[in-house]
Amino acid sequence: MEIAKTFQISNSQVNRTLNKLEQADILIGREMGRTRVYSLNQKWFLSKELKAMLDKVILNMPLEEQEKYFMKRKRPRKKNKVT
């Protein structure tokens, strides 16, 4: 699990926390193949405030930390791709 690897914690801790957040209707989880993908529940009453706070944290985070936590590529770039 990517979250566990990134933050160097156990998969069971991550699963337990994600399950609690899903049960509290803060996150919505859905299956995509063998992977469970989570997103913020837009209907949760504090979703706008939480998203604004997280956006502010990310905006003020040093670039090397942003890359460490958010910019991991899953597959190699296509050869000769124009960027």
Phi and psi in degrees as GROMACS dihedral restraints (atoms count N, CA, C in turn):
[ dihedral_restraints ]
;  ai    aj    ak    al  type     phi  dphi    fc
    3     4     5     6     1   -61.6    20    10
    4     5     6     7     1   -40.0    20    10
    6     7     8     9     1   -62.0    20    10
    7     8     9    10     1   -45.0    20    10
    9    10    11    12     1   -62.9    20    10
   10    11    12    13     1   -42.7    20    10
   12    13    14    15     1   -64.1    20    10
   13    14    15    16     1   -45.9    20    10
   15    16    17    18     1   -61.6    20    10
   16    17    18    19     1   -44.4    20    10
   18    19    20    21     1   -98.5    20    10
   19    20    21    22     1     4.9    20    10
   21    22    23    24     1    53.1    20    10
   22    23    24    25     1    51.7    20    10
   24    25    26    27     1  -128.5    20    10
   25    26    27    28     1   170.1    20    10
   27    28    29    30     1   -77.0    20    10
   28    29    30    31     1   152.8    20    10
   30    31    32    33     1   -59.3    20    10
   31    32    33    34     1   -37.7    20    10
   33    34    35    36     1   -65.7    20    10
   34    35    36    37     1   -35.8    20    10
   36    37    38    39     1   -64.1    20    10
   37    38    39    40     1   -43.5    20    10
   39    40    41    42     1   -64.5    20    10
   40    41    42    43     1   -47.2    20    10
   42    43    44    45     1   -59.9    20    10
   43    44    45    46     1   -43.7    20    10
   45    46    47    48     1   -61.6    20    10
   46    47    48    49     1   -44.9    20    10
   48    49    50    51     1   -66.3    20    10
   49    50    51    52     1   -45.1    20    10
   51    52    53    54     1   -62.5    20    10
   52    53    54    55     1   -40.1    20    10
   54    55    56    57     1   -62.5    20    10
   55    56    57    58     1   -41.8    20    10
   57    58    59    60     1   -64.2    20    10
   58    59    60    61     1   -42.1    20    10
   60    61    62    63     1   -66.2    20    10
   61    62    63    64     1   -34.1    20    10
   63    64    65    66     1   -71.4    20    10
   64    65    66    67     1   -41.0    20    10
   66    67    68    69     1   -64.7    20    10
   67    68    69    70     1   -30.4    20    10
   69    70    71    72     1   -83.6    20    10
   70    71    72    73     1     4.1    20    10
   72    73    74    75     1    64.4    20    10
   73    74    75    76     1    23.2    20    10
   75    76    77    78     1   -85.3    20    10
   76    77    78    79     1   -37.9    20    10
   78    79    80    81     1  -115.7    20    10
   79    80    81    82     1   155.8    20    10
   81    82    83    84     1  -119.3    20    10
   82    83    84    85     1   127.4    20    10
   84    85    86    87     1  -108.9    20    10
   85    86    87    88     1   141.4    20    10
   87    88    89    90     1  -142.1    20    10
   88    89    90    91     1   150.2    20    10
   90    91    92    93     1   -84.7    20    10
   91    92    93    94     1   133.3    20    10
   93    94    95    96     1  -130.0    20    10
   94    95    96    97     1    93.0    20    10
   96    97    98    99     1    69.9    20    10
   97    98    99   100     1  -125.0    20    10
   99   100   101   102     1   -94.4    20    10
  100   101   102   103     1     6.3    20    10
  102   103   104   105     1  -110.1    20    10
  103   104   105   106     1   141.2    20    10
  105   106   107   108     1  -101.6    20    10
  106   107   108   109     1   123.3    20    10
  108   109   110   111     1  -108.5    20    10
  109   110   111   112     1   132.1    20    10
  111   112   113   114     1  -111.1    20    10
  112   113   114   115     1   145.9    20    10
  114   115   116   117     1  -142.6    20    10
  115   116   117   118     1   161.2    20    10
  117   118   119   120     1   -69.4    20    10
  118   119   120   121     1   132.7    20    10
  120   121   122   123     1   -74.4    20    10
  121   122   123   124     1   109.9    20    10
  123   124   125   126     1   -65.3    20    10
  124   125   126   127     1   -19.1    20    10
  126   127   128   129     1   -86.7    20    10
  127   128   129   130     1    -9.7    20    10
  129   130   131   132     1   -67.3    20    10
  130   131   132   133     1   137.1    20    10
  132   133   134   135     1   -63.6    20    10
  133   134   135   136     1   -20.7    20    10
  135   136   137   138     1  -110.4    20    10
  136   137   138   139     1    17.0    20    10
  138   139   140   141     1   -62.7    20    10
  139   140   141   142     1   -41.7    20    10
  141   142   143   144     1   -64.1    20    10
  142   143   144   145     1   -42.4    20    10
  144   145   146   147     1   -66.4    20    10
  145   146   147   148     1   -42.5    20    10
  147   148   149   150     1   -65.1    20    10
  148   149   150   151     1   -43.5    20    10
  150   151   152   153     1   -62.4    20    10
  151   152   153   154     1   -42.9    20    10
  153   154   155   156     1   -61.8    20    10
  154   155   156   157     1   -41.4    20    10
  156   157   158   159     1   -66.3    20    10
  157   158   159   160     1   -44.1    20    10
  159   160   161   162     1   -64.5    20    10
  160   161   162   163     1   -40.4    20    10
  162   163   164   165     1   -60.4    20    10
  163   164   165   166     1   -40.7    20    10
  165   166   167   168     1   -66.1    20    10
  166   167   168   169     1   -41.2    20    10
  168   169   170   171     1   -61.4    20    10
  169   170   171   172     1   -47.8    20    10
  171   172   173   174     1   -64.4    20    10
  172   173   174   175     1   -41.3    20    10
  174   175   176   177     1   -61.3    20    10
  175   176   177   178     1   -35.6    20    10
  177   178   179   180     1   -94.4    20    10
  178   179   180   181     1     2.6    20    10
  180   181   182   183     1   -81.4    20    10
  181   182   183   184     1   138.2    20    10
  183   184   185   186     1   -56.9    20    10
  184   185   186   187     1   147.7    20    10
  186   187   188   189     1   -57.3    20    10
  187   188   189   190     1   -39.7    20    10
  189   190   191   192     1   -65.1    20    10
  190   191   192   193     1   -31.7    20    10
  192   193   194   195     1   -73.3    20    10
  193   194   195   196     1   -38.3    20    10
  195   196   197   198     1   -59.0    20    10
  196   197   198   199     1   -44.8    20    10
  198   199   200   201     1   -63.8    20    10
  199   200   201   202     1   -39.2    20    10
  201   202   203   204     1   -62.8    20    10
  202   203   204   205     1   -41.5    20    10
  204   205   206   207     1   -95.8    20    10
  205   206   207   208     1   -28.4    20    10
  207   208   209   210     1  -123.8    20    10
  208   209   210   211     1   -12.4    20    10
  210   211   212   213     1  -117.1    20    10
  211   212   213   214     1    47.7    20    10
  213   214   215   216     1   -92.2    20    10
  214   215   216   217     1   128.6    20    10
  216   217   218   219     1   -86.2    20    10
  217   218   219   220     1   138.2    20    10
  219   220   221   222     1   -88.1    20    10
  220   221   222   223     1   -26.8    20    10
  222   223   224   225     1  -141.8    20    10
  223   224   225   226     1   158.9    20    10
  225   226   227   228     1   -68.8    20    10
  226   227   228   229     1   154.2    20    10
  228   229   230   231     1   -65.3    20    10
  229   230   231   232     1   150.8    20    10
  231   232   233   234     1   -66.7    20    10
  232   233   234   235     1   139.3    20    10
  234   235   236   237     1   -61.7    20    10
  235   236   237   238     1   142.8    20    10
  237   238   239   240     1    60.4    20    10
  238   239   240   241     1    25.9    20    10
  240   241   242   243     1   -76.3    20    10
  241   242   243   244     1   133.3    20    10
  243   244   245   246     1   -86.1    20    10
  244   245   246   247     1   128.8    20    10
